Amino acid sequence: MRYLILSLFLLVSSTGYAEITKQTETVKVEVLECGIIQYTERTSIIEDGKVIATKIIPYVVNPDESVLEKPQRVKDIAEAVKTENIVTKYKAKKDKK
């Protein structure tokens, strides 16, 4: 899983400082029969070790799309499943529509 921990800022309170962080992780990756990769990223805002907000975003990567800007886990899976045959079949199916 990919984790990105980013310290956003320190919040001054009457008891001192509370650390607030943002954590993003790829929580689910699926490969469909036609070579489409679906994945979900969960972003959590954490204050003093407790999750105070969560956002879940689904993504879809078609076989003919680049994965350069995608999480490493998705890149690794795409490298294994994006064969020339899969991409050709996907493009042919897409062109029929």
LOTORMAR-217733 format. One record per atom (N, C-alpha, C): residue in three letters; residue number from 1; atom name; x, y, z. Coordinates in pm, whole numbers, plus 50000, padded with zeros to 5 digits. Layout:
BEGIN
REC   aa    i  at      u      v      w
REC  ALA  NUM  CA      X      Y      Z
...
***
This chain:
BEGIN
REC   aa    i  at      u      v      w
REC  MET    1   N  50084  49882  50000
REC  MET    1  CA  50000  50000  50000
REC  MET    1   C  50088  50124  50000
REC  ARG    2   N  50033  50224  49940
REC  ARG    2  CA  50108  50349  49931
REC  ARG    2   C  50057  50443  50039
REC  TYR    3   N  50149  50497  50115
REC  TYR    3  CA  50112  50594  50217
REC  TYR    3   C  50185  50724  50191
REC  LEU    4   N  50114  50830  50203
REC  LEU    4  CA  50175  50961  50193
REC  LEU    4   C  50134  51035  50319
REC  ILE    5   N  50230  51063  50401
REC  ILE    5  CA  50203  51136  50524
REC  ILE    5   C  50257  51277  50506
REC  LEU    6   N  50173  51372  50520
REC  LEU    6  CA  50211  51511  50501
REC  LEU    6   C  50163  51590  50620
REC  SER    7   N  50256  51651  50690
REC  SER    7  CA  50218  51734  50803
REC  SER    7   C  50166  51866  50748
REC  LEU    8   N  50043  51898  50775
REC  LEU    8  CA  49982  52018  50720
REC  LEU    8   C  50017  52142  50801
REC  PHE    9   N  49991  52138  50928
REC  PHE    9  CA  50021  52252  51013
REC  PHE    9   C  50000  52214  51159
REC  LEU   10   N  50046  52297  51246
REC  LEU   10  CA  50021  52275  51389
REC  LEU   10   C  49915  52374  51435
REC  LEU   11   N  49818  52324  51506
REC  LEU   11  CA  49708  52405  51553
REC  LEU   11   C  49733  52441  51700
REC  VAL   12   N  49733  52569  51728
REC  VAL   12  CA  49756  52613  51865
REC  VAL   12   C  49625  52603  51942
REC  SER   13   N  49631  52536  52056
REC  SER   13  CA  49513  52525  52141
REC  SER   13   C  49554  52559  52284
REC  SER   14   N  49459  52557  52371
REC  SER   14  CA  49489  52593  52510
REC  SER   14   C  49578  52490  52578
REC  THR   15   N  49579  52368  52526
REC  THR   15  CA  49661  52263  52587
REC  THR   15   C  49796  52247  52518
REC  GLY   16   N  49822  52323  52415
REC  GLY   16  CA  49949  52311  52344
REC  GLY   16   C  49926  52299  52194
REC  TYR   17   N  50007  52216  52131
REC  TYR   17  CA  49999  52199  51986
REC  TYR   17   C  49935  52065  51952
REC  ALA   18   N  49849  52068  51851
REC  ALA   18  CA  49787  51946  51800
REC  ALA   18   C  49840  51926  51659
REC  GLU   19   N  49896  51809  51632
REC  GLU   19  CA  49949  51783  51499
REC  GLU   19   C  49837  51731  51409
REC  ILE   20   N  49827  51791  51293
REC  ILE   20  CA  49728  51748  51195
REC  ILE   20   C  49803  51697  51073
REC  THR   21   N  49771  51574  51030
REC  THR   21  CA  49837  51514  50915
REC  THR   21   C  49734  51467  50813
REC  LYS   22   N  49781  51448  50692
REC  LYS   22  CA  49699  51396  50583
REC  LYS   22   C  49763  51266  50537
REC  GLN   23   N  49682  51161  50529
REC  GLN   23  CA  49733  51030  50488
REC  GLN   23   C  49652  50982  50369
REC  THR   24   N  49719  50946  50260
REC  THR   24  CA  49651  50894  50141
REC  THR   24   C  49704  50754  50113
REC  GLU   25   N  49612  50660  50090
REC  GLU   25  CA  49653  50524  50058
REC  GLU   25   C  49562  50463  49953
REC  THR   26   N  49621  50378  49870
REC  THR   26  CA  49545  50303  49772
REC  THR   26   C  49491  50181  49846
REC  VAL   27   N  49358  50173  49858
REC  VAL   27  CA  49300  50069  49943
REC  VAL   27   C  49243  49951  49865
REC  LYS   28   N  49217  49969  49737
REC  LYS   28  CA  49157  49860  49660
REC  LYS   28   C  49196  49875  49514
REC  VAL   29   N  49240  49765  49452
REC  VAL   29  CA  49270  49764  49309
REC  VAL   29   C  49204  49642  49249
REC  GLU   30   N  49129  49663  49140
REC  GLU   30  CA  49062  49553  49069
REC  GLU   30   C  49098  49562  48922
REC  VAL   31   N  49114  49447  48858
REC  VAL   31  CA  49137  49442  48714
REC  VAL   31   C  49018  49370  48652
REC  LEU   32   N  48951  49438  48561
REC  LEU   32  CA  48837  49377  48493
REC  LEU   32   C  48887  49289  48378
REC  GLU   33   N  48802  49201  48333
REC  GLU   33  CA  48837  49107  48227
REC  GLU   33   C  48889  49176  48101
REC  CYS   34   N  48837  49295  48072
REC  CYS   34  CA  48876  49367  47951
REC  CYS   34   C  49005  49449  47971
REC  GLY   35   N  49068  49439  48087
REC  GLY   35  CA  49194  49508  48111
REC  GLY   35   C  49181  49642  48180
REC  ILE   36   N  49059  49685  48209
REC  ILE   36  CA  49038  49811  48281
REC  ILE   36   C  49078  49791  48427
REC  ILE   37   N  49152  49889  48480
REC  ILE   37  CA  49194  49884  48620
REC  ILE   37   C  49110  49985  48697
REC  GLN   38   N  49048  49938  48803
REC  GLN   38  CA  48971  50026  48893
REC  GLN   38   C  49044  50028  49026
REC  TYR   39   N  49062  50147  49082
REC  TYR   39  CA  49124  50153  49215
REC  TYR   39   C  49061  50263  49296
REC  THR   40   N  49077  50250  49426
REC  THR   40  CA  49018  50344  49521
REC  THR   40   C  49128  50399  49611
REC  GLU   41   N  49125  50531  49630
REC  GLU   41  CA  49217  50595  49723
REC  GLU   41   C  49138  50652  49840
REC  ARG   42   N  49191  50631  49960
REC  ARG   42  CA  49130  50687  50080
REC  ARG   42   C  49225  50793  50135
REC  THR   43   N  49173  50913  50154
REC  THR   43  CA  49250  51021  50215
REC  THR   43   C  49188  51050  50351
REC  SER   44   N  49273  51047  50454
REC  SER   44  CA  49227  51072  50590
REC  SER   44   C  49299  51193  50648
REC  ILE   45   N  49226  51275  50722
REC  ILE   45  CA  49285  51384  50798
REC  ILE   45   C  49289  51336  50942
REC  ILE   46   N  49408  51342  51002
REC  ILE   46  CA  49429  51287  51135
REC  ILE   46   C  49476  51397  51229
REC  GLU   47   N  49408  51408  51342
REC  GLU   47  CA  49445  51506  51445
REC  GLU   47   C  49479  51430  51572
REC  ASP   48   N  49602  51447  51619
REC  ASP   48  CA  49649  51380  51740
REC  ASP   48   C  49621  51229  51737
REC  GLY   49   N  49644  51167  51623
REC  GLY   49  CA  49627  51022  51611
REC  GLY   49   C  49486  50975  51586
REC  LYS   50   N  49388  51065  51581
REC  LYS   50  CA  49249  51027  51557
REC  LYS   50   C  49204  51079  51420
REC  VAL   51   N  49138  50994  51344
REC  VAL   51  CA  49085  51033  51213
REC  VAL   51   C  48967  51126  51235
REC  ILE   52   N  48977  51247  51176
REC  ILE   52  CA  48867  51343  51192
REC  ILE   52   C  48789  51363  51062
REC  ALA   53   N  48844  51315  50949
REC  ALA   53  CA  48774  51323  50821
REC  ALA   53   C  48833  51220  50726
REC  THR   54   N  48748  51162  50642
REC  THR   54  CA  48791  51064  50542
REC  THR   54   C  48719  51091  50411
REC  LYS   55   N  48793  51077  50303
REC  LYS   55  CA  48736  51094  50168
REC  LYS   55   C  48783  50976  50085
REC  ILE   56   N  48690  50909  50018
REC  ILE   56  CA  48722  50794  49934
REC  ILE   56   C  48690  50830  49789
REC  ILE   57   N  48790  50813  49701
REC  ILE   57  CA  48773  50851  49561
REC  ILE   57   C  48804  50730  49472
REC  PRO   58   N  48708  50689  49386
REC  PRO   58  CA  48735  50580  49293
REC  PRO   58   C  48797  50635  49163
REC  TYR   59   N  48883  50556  49103
REC  TYR   59  CA  48947  50593  48976
REC  TYR   59   C  48937  50476  48880
REC  VAL   60   N  48939  50506  48750
REC  VAL   60  CA  48938  50404  48645
REC  VAL   60   C  49051  50435  48548
REC  VAL   61   N  49127  50331  48512
REC  VAL   61  CA  49234  50346  48414
REC  VAL   61   C  49205  50249  48300
REC  ASN   62   N  49180  50302  48182
REC  ASN   62  CA  49156  50218  48065
REC  ASN   62   C  49288  50164  48013
REC  PRO   63   N  49285  50050  47941
REC  PRO   63  CA  49409  49988  47893
REC  PRO   63   C  49494  50079  47804
REC  ASP   64   N  49432  50174  47736
REC  ASP   64  CA  49509  50261  47646
REC  ASP   64   C  49553  50392  47713
REC  GLU   65   N  49535  50404  47844
REC  GLU   65  CA  49575  50524  47918
REC  GLU   65   C  49712  50506  47983
REC  SER   66   N  49779  50617  48003
REC  SER   66  CA  49907  50618  48072
REC  SER   66   C  49886  50603  48223
REC  VAL   67   N  49980  50538  48288
REC  VAL   67  CA  49974  50522  48434
REC  VAL   67   C  50089  50596  48502
REC  LEU   68   N  50156  50683  48431
REC  LEU   68  CA  50272  50753  48486
REC  LEU   68   C  50242  50831  48612
REC  GLU   69   N  50125  50891  48622
REC  GLU   69  CA  50088  50974  48737
REC  GLU   69   C  50007  50898  48841
REC  LYS   70   N  49998  50768  48826
REC  LYS   70  CA  49917  50685  48917
REC  LYS   70   C  50004  50633  49032
REC  PRO   71   N  49940  50584  49139
REC  PRO   71  CA  50015  50526  49251
REC  PRO   71   C  50101  50407  49205
REC  GLN   72   N  50211  50382  49275
REC  GLN   72  CA  50303  50275  49236
REC  GLN   72   C  50235  50140  49229
REC  ARG   73   N  50146  50113  49320
REC  ARG   73  CA  50074  49984  49320
REC  ARG   73   C  49996  49966  49189
REC  VAL   74   N  49934  50072  49141
REC  VAL   74  CA  49858  50066  49015
REC  VAL   74   C  49955  50049  48897
REC  LYS   75   N  50068  50119  48901
REC  LYS   75  CA  50169  50105  48795
REC  LYS   75   C  50217  49960  48786
REC  ASP   76   N  50243  49899  48900
REC  ASP   76  CA  50293  49761  48902
REC  ASP   76   C  50190  49665  48843
REC  ILE   77   N  50065  49682  48879
REC  ILE   77  CA  49959  49596  48826
REC  ILE   77   C  49940  49621  48677
REC  ALA   78   N  49942  49747  48636
REC  ALA   78  CA  49926  49780  48494
REC  ALA   78   C  50038  49717  48411
REC  GLU   79   N  50158  49718  48464
REC  GLU   79  CA  50271  49658  48392
REC  GLU   79   C  50248  49509  48367
REC  ALA   80   N  50183  49443  48462
REC  ALA   80  CA  50158  49300  48449
REC  ALA   80   C  50041  49269  48356
REC  VAL   81   N  49939  49354  48353
REC  VAL   81  CA  49817  49319  48278
REC  VAL   81   C  49801  49391  48145
REC  LYS   82   N  49871  49503  48124
REC  LYS   82  CA  49854  49578  48000
REC  LYS   82   C  49942  49521  47889
REC  THR   83   N  49898  49408  47836
REC  THR   83  CA  49970  49347  47726
REC  THR   83   C  49925  49413  47595
REC  GLU   84   N  50003  49393  47491
REC  GLU   84  CA  49967  49449  47360
REC  GLU   84   C  49833  49394  47313
REC  ASN   85   N  49808  49267  47340
REC  ASN   85  CA  49682  49203  47301
REC  ASN   85   C  49563  49269  47371
REC  ILE   86   N  49574  49295  47502
REC  ILE   86  CA  49466  49359  47578
REC  ILE   86   C  49439  49499  47525
REC  VAL   87   N  49544  49576  47500
REC  VAL   87  CA  49528  49714  47451
REC  VAL   87   C  49463  49713  47312
REC  THR   88   N  49505  49623  47226
REC  THR   88  CA  49449  49613  47090
REC  THR   88   C  49301  49577  47095
REC  LYS   89   N  49265  49479  47178
REC  LYS   89  CA  49124  49440  47190
REC  LYS   89   C  49040  49554  47246
REC  TYR   90   N  49095  49625  47345
REC  TYR   90  CA  49021  49737  47405
REC  TYR   90   C  48997  49846  47300
REC  LYS   91   N  49100  49883  47225
REC  LYS   91  CA  49086  49987  47123
REC  LYS   91   C  48986  49947  47016
REC  ALA   92   N  48987  49820  46975
REC  ALA   92  CA  48892  49771  46874
REC  ALA   92   C  48750  49781  46925
REC  LYS   93   N  48730  49743  47050
REC  LYS   93  CA  48598  49750  47110
REC  LYS   93   C  48551  49896  47123
REC  LYS   94   N  48644  49984  47160
REC  LYS   94  CA  48613  50126  47175
REC  LYS   94   C  48578  50189  47040
REC  ASP   95   N  48648  50149  46935
REC  ASP   95  CA  48624  50204  46802
REC  ASP   95   C  48489  50161  46744
REC  LYS   96   N  48436  50045  46788
REC  LYS   96  CA  48307  49997  46742
REC  LYS   96   C  48192  50086  46789
REC  LYS   97   N  48212  50151  46903
REC  LYS   97  CA  48105  50231  46963
REC  LYS   97   C  48088  50362  46897
***
